[in-house]
């Protein structure tokens, strides 16, 4: 089956074409960074407006890249949540319309489930495994027992790791998105220059919290006025901040690995592209003889390839969505926080 994947959960408009459940023929992503950059973060109304403008040209580009015409498509997979409701509705409404127009089935896909399974587009993996999903919207730990079987272990109680990166970058005057630039600057600074907190490491369990870390960075910057700051100072703040985030993510992930005696750890989400996190997790996993698996960068960030893959699996099992399917904003309502 040839499956069209559509992803509009936040600020990236993405479309993919997947053949026979694994072969990606096209995986097109249109970034909105230039739109949201001046605001230092994603503006929901602007995001949904950009999706409305971008979605049809992106579909046309994916079809052209794959050398496919629409009547050849056998099914559609589309993100229904969690995410920004306005953004989700653009992709979901389009998928419903296309499915009705061409008389083909469509299925709603949980954005987080797609991240948990993205590695399977590149590797044949054995279950179970621990999955750390770290992005701008989520920081979560799961035990993935099989397709459709996810044990939620813990998540952030406030800000996601990626959001903390963006907010700290904004305060430092580094622009949006903040993750790549902080990662780059951190290599030039001293990770012990500032004693930033490692939130919730002294508490049992697998939950995260990053709001206090953001506050600690703001406290250091308060006496410095407004950016631009001295280059060496910015590098030290970036390095110390990143060291705190990475240590927290690694420690909680290893705690989860030890708890379920897992032999593999999967990393996903946009923060999975962070070089310091990759190195630290690789070292921690090697010391436990645990396999670390990280998808290619294009499959770590939001993309429609993972949506098409997850949807193809569900379509092959006979799953279908009807006109009543609605967009779901919250993680809890999406149903992926239960055992």
Secondary structure, 3 states (H helix, E strand, C coil): CEEEEEECCCCCEEEEEEECCCEEEEEEEECCHHHHHHHCCCCHHHHHHHHHHHHHHHHHHHHHHHCCCHHHCCEEEEEEECCCHHHHHHHHHHHHHHHHHHCCEEEEEEHHHHHHHHHHHCCCCCCCEEEEEECCCCEEEEEEEECCEEEEEEEECCCCHHHHHHHHHHHCCCCCCCHHHHHHHHCCCCCCCCCCCCCCCCCCCCCECCHHHHHHHHHHHHCCCCCCCCHHHHHHHHHHHHHHHHHHHHHHHHHHHHHHCCCEEEEECHHHHCHHHHHHHHHHHHHHCCEEEECCHHHHCCCCHHHHHHHHHHHHCCCCCCCCCCCECCHHHHCCCCC
